[in-house]
């Protein structure tokens, strides 16, 4: 058992395990794209169920004369957050908005975020302390050990925020890539005589193969248009959840079109062109930043290999020449010593 524990805590074995996990996560990510259709179907089904539930609970609330559309969250994490008053201790006015931008809705994901933000530093601190002080200290002094443990605690504190920002960035990029195409489809539907609600539902069904987050947001927009007291609130909610300038401009244009009676088709055509320009400018910006980003990888990976390929044969030839000259000089030196 002792030999097994020693083999487990070896740095080489730990590094091999981390690499294996990263490879497994990469393969899982690549295979996840194959099930996008099932994922889209399940998300759209969940949105439809949520819309029907909101309608049912809204009618029930009106009949009873009370409200009842808010989610409830009961569980261990909720009790911990309430007892420790983490919402006040870790209060951040942008957390709820960021959770909506990441696709996490309701109080339960918010409670989970506060719980992990509170618990992660202690968990990482305990794991790092156990490993550094009791399993393998790598021969480091006590100050380095405490520095490693505090770094692990800081990583646990900022880990949930980093994860949330990564999810928001991926979701925003997916929406940005597919939004101009969605506006074109919506323009076709509106000019064909469909209402804006029917056009949004149709586009949410068609755009899912390109961007599941955008399809989900459009489905939620159609649900909010059906039960919110003002349509402006639904469009503003879409702009707030996506936090994309193109979506915000489209939401503002649709609100103004319904408020002042301007043609919706012309507004959609203009907004589609502007969003295509935004997508093109973002691609050009990324392409312009690519040479600067490739400088360090080229210095670290390409130049050593290039120097090895170019100078390797010359170095080998020089070594062979020096070895042959040394071999030729040996008999002459021996004859000189004999004389």
C-alpha positions in Angstrom: 0.0 0.0 0.0 2.8 2.4 0.8 4.4 1.8 -2.6 1.1 2.4 -4.3 0.7 5.7 -2.4 4.3 6.7 -3.3 3.6 6.0 -6.9 0.4 8.0 -6.9 2.0 11.1 -5.4 5.0 11.1 -7.7 5.2 14.4 -9.7 5.7 12.5 -12.9 2.6 10.3 -12.3 0.6 13.4 -11.4 1.6 15.2 -14.5 0.7 12.1 -16.6 -2.7 12.0 -14.9 -3.3 15.7 -15.7 -2.3 15.2 -19.3 -4.6 12.2 -19.6 -7.5 14.3 -18.2 -6.8 17.1 -20.7 -6.7 14.6 -23.6 -10.0 13.1 -22.4 -11.6 16.5 -22.1 -10.4 17.4 -25.6 -11.8 14.2 -27.1 -15.1 14.7 -25.2 -15.3 18.3 -26.5 -14.8 17.1 -30.1 -17.4 14.4 -29.7 -19.8 16.8 -28.1 -20.3 18.6 -31.4 -21.9 15.4 -32.8 -24.7 15.6 -30.3 -25.6 19.2 -31.0 -28.9 18.3 -32.5 -30.0 16.4 -29.4 -28.8 19.2 -27.2 -30.7 21.7 -29.3 -33.9 19.6 -29.1 -33.6 19.2 -25.4 -33.0 23.0 -24.9 -35.9 24.0 -27.1 -38.1 21.5 -25.3 -37.1 22.9 -22.0 -37.9 26.5 -23.2 -41.3 25.4 -24.5 -42.1 23.7 -21.2 -41.0 26.8 -19.3 -43.2 29.0 -21.5 -46.2 26.7 -20.8 -45.4 26.7 -17.1 -45.2 30.5 -17.0 -48.5 30.8 -18.8 -50.2 28.3 -16.5 -48.7 29.9 -13.3 -49.6 33.4 -14.6 -53.2 32.4 -15.1 -53.2 30.7 -11.7 -51.7 33.8 -10.1 -54.3 36.1 -11.7 -57.1 33.8 -10.6 -55.8 33.6 -7.0 -54.9 37.3 -6.9 -51.3 36.6 -5.9 -48.0 36.4 -7.6 -46.2 33.2 -8.2 -43.9 33.4 -11.1 -40.6 33.5 -9.2 -38.4 30.4 -8.9 -37.7 28.9 -5.5 -34.5 27.3 -4.4 -34.3 25.0 -1.5 -31.3 22.8 -0.7 -28.0 22.4 1.1 -26.3 25.1 -0.9 -29.1 27.6 -0.4 -29.1 27.0 3.4 -25.3 27.5 3.6 -25.6 30.7 1.5 -28.4 32.1 3.7 -26.9 31.1 7.0 -23.5 32.6 6.2 -25.1 35.6 4.4 -22.9 35.1 1.4 -25.0 37.2 -0.9 -24.0 40.2 1.3 -20.5 39.1 2.0 -19.7 38.4 -1.7 -22.1 40.9 -3.1 -21.4 41.8 -6.7 -24.2 43.7 -8.6 -23.1 42.2 -11.9 -23.2 38.5 -10.9 -26.9 38.0 -11.7 -26.5 39.7 -15.0 -23.4 37.7 -15.8 -25.2 34.4 -14.9 -27.9 35.3 -17.4 -25.3 36.1 -20.0 -23.8 32.7 -19.4 -27.1 31.0 -19.9 -27.7 30.2 -16.2 -31.1 31.4 -15.2 -33.0 31.4 -11.9 -31.8 31.6 -8.3 -30.4 28.1 -8.2 -27.3 28.8 -10.4 -26.7 32.1 -8.5 -26.8 30.2 -5.2 -24.4 27.6 -6.6 -22.0 30.3 -7.8 -21.9 31.9 -4.4 -21.5 28.5 -2.7 -18.5 27.5 -4.8 -17.0 30.9 -4.6 -17.0 30.6 -0.8 -16.0 26.9 -0.6 -13.4 26.7 -3.4 -10.7 28.6 -1.6 -10.9 26.4 1.5 -11.0 23.2 -0.5 -8.0 24.2 -2.6 -6.2 25.4 0.5 -6.8 22.1 2.3 -5.8 20.0 -0.7 -2.6 22.0 -1.3 -1.7 21.9 2.4 -2.2 18.2 2.7 -0.1 17.5 -0.4 2.7 20.0 0.4 3.1 19.4 4.1 2.2 15.7 4.4 2.8 13.9 1.1 5.6 15.6 -0.9 7.2 18.9 -0.1 9.7 18.8 -3.0 12.4 19.8 -0.6 11.2 23.4 -0.5 11.6 25.8 2.5 8.6 26.6 4.7 8.1 30.0 3.0 7.7 28.5 -0.4 5.3 25.9 1.0 3.1 28.6 2.5 3.3 30.5 -0.8 2.1 27.5 -2.8 -0.8 26.9 -0.4 -1.9 30.6 -0.6 -1.6 30.5 -4.3 -3.9 27.5 -4.4 -6.4 29.3 -2.2 -6.4 32.4 -4.4 -6.9 30.1 -7.5 -9.9 28.6 -5.8 -11.3 32.0 -5.0 -11.0 33.3 -8.6 -11.7 30.0 -10.3 -15.5 30.4 -10.4 -15.2 33.9 -11.9 -12.8 32.7 -14.5 -15.1 29.8 -15.4 -18.1 32.1 -15.7 -16.2 34.6 -17.9 -15.1 31.8 -20.2 -18.7 30.6 -20.6 -19.9 34.1 -21.3 -17.1 34.7 -23.9 -17.9 31.4 -25.8 -21.7 32.1 -25.7 -21.2 35.6 -26.9 -19.0 34.5 -29.8 -21.5 31.9 -30.9 -24.3 34.5 -30.9 -22.2 37.0 -32.7 -21.3 34.6 -35.5 -24.9 33.6 -36.2 -26.9 36.7 -35.4 -26.6 38.4 -38.9 -27.9 35.2 -40.5 -30.7 35.1 -38.0 -31.6 38.7 -38.9 -31.6 37.8 -42.6 -34.0 34.9 -41.9 -36.2 37.1 -39.8 -36.3 39.7 -42.6 -37.4 37.0 -45.1 -40.1 35.8 -42.7 -41.4 39.4 -42.0 -41.5 40.3 -45.7 -43.3 37.1 -46.5 -46.2 38.3 -44.3 -45.4 36.6 -41.0 -45.8 38.4 -37.7 -42.7 39.2 -35.7 -43.6 36.6 -33.0 -44.0 33.8 -35.7 -40.8 35.0 -37.4 -38.9 34.8 -34.1 -40.2 31.3 -33.4 -39.4 30.1 -36.9 -35.9 31.6 -36.9 -35.2 30.0 -33.4 -36.0 26.6 -34.9 -33.8 27.2 -38.0 -30.8 28.8 -36.5 -30.2 26.1 -33.9 -27.9 24.1 -36.2 -25.6 27.2 -36.3 -25.8 28.6 -32.8 -27.7 26.8 -30.0 -27.4 29.8 -27.6 -28.9 32.1 -30.1 -31.8 29.7 -30.8 -32.4 29.5 -27.0 -32.4 33.3 -26.6 -34.8 33.8 -29.5 -37.1 31.1 -28.0 -37.0 32.9 -24.7 -37.7 36.2 -26.5 -40.9 34.7 -28.0 -41.9 33.4 -24.6 -41.4 36.8 -23.0 -43.3 38.5 -25.7 -46.3 36.3 -24.9 -46.5 36.9 -21.2 -44.6 40.2 -20.3 -46.9 43.2 -19.9 -44.7 45.3 -22.3 -43.0 44.1 -25.4 -40.2 46.6 -24.7 -39.2 44.6 -21.6 -38.8 41.5 -23.7 -36.5 43.2 -26.2 -34.5 44.8 -23.4 -34.2 41.5 -21.7 -32.7 40.0 -24.9 -30.2 42.8 -25.1 -29.2 42.4 -21.5 -28.8 38.6 -21.6 -26.6 38.7 -24.7 -24.6 41.9 -23.9 -23.7 42.3 -27.6 -23.8 45.7 -29.3 -25.4 44.3 -32.4 -28.2 42.7 -30.4 -28.7 45.9 -28.4 -29.0 48.0 -31.5 -31.5 45.5 -33.0 -33.6 45.5 -29.8 -33.6 49.3 -29.8 -34.7 49.4 -33.5 -37.5 46.9 -32.9 -38.8 48.9 -29.9 -38.8 52.1 -31.9 -40.4 50.4 -34.9 -43.3 49.2 -32.8 -43.5 52.5 -30.9 -43.5 54.9 -33.9 -44.9 52.6 -36.5 -41.8 52.5 -38.8 -41.5 49.6 -41.3 -40.0 46.7 -39.5 -38.5 45.2 -42.7 -36.4 48.2 -43.4 -35.1 48.3 -39.8 -34.2 44.6 -40.0 -32.4 45.0 -43.3 -30.3 47.9 -41.9 -29.5 46.0 -38.7 -28.5 42.9 -40.6 -26.0 44.9 -42.7 -24.6 46.5 -39.6 -24.2 43.2 -37.8 -22.4 41.7 -40.8 -20.1 44.7 -40.8 -19.5 44.1 -37.1 -18.7 40.4 -37.7 -16.3 41.3 -40.5 -14.6 44.0 -38.4 -14.1 41.5 -35.6 -12.6 38.9 -38.0 -10.3 41.6 -39.4 -9.2 42.6 -35.9 -8.4 39.1 -35.0 -6.5 38.6 -38.2 -4.5 41.8 -37.5 -3.6 40.6 -34.0 -2.5 37.2 -35.2 1.2 38.2 -36.2 1.8 39.6 -32.8 0.4 36.6 -31.0 2.5 34.2 -33.1 5.8 35.9 -32.2 6.3 34.1 -28.9 5.3 30.6 -30.3 7.6 31.1 -33.3 10.5 32.0 -31.0 9.9 29.1 -28.7 9.0 26.3 -31.1 9.8 27.2 -34.7 13.2 28.9 -34.6 14.9 26.1 -32.6 13.7 23.5 -35.0 14.7 25.7 -38.0 18.2 26.2 -36.6 18.6 22.5 -35.9 17.5 21.6 -39.4 19.8 24.2 -41.1 22.8 24.0 -38.8 22.6 20.3 -37.9 24.2 18.9 -41.1 26.9 21.5 -41.0 27.8 20.8 -37.4 27.9 17.0 -38.1 30.2 17.6 -41.1 32.5 19.8 -39.1 32.7 17.2 -36.4 33.4 14.4 -38.9 36.2 16.5 -40.5 37.8 17.3 -37.1 37.6 13.6 -36.2 39.3 12.5 -39.4 42.0 15.1 -39.1 42.7 14.0 -35.6 42.9 10.4 -36.8 45.4 11.3 -39.5 47.6 13.2 -37.1 48.0 10.3 -34.6 50.4 8.1 -36.7 52.6 11.0 -37.5 52.8 12.0 -33.9 53.6 8.4 -32.8 56.5 8.3 -35.4 57.8 11.6 -34.1 57.8 10.3 -30.5 59.6 7.1 -31.7 62.4 9.0 -33.4 
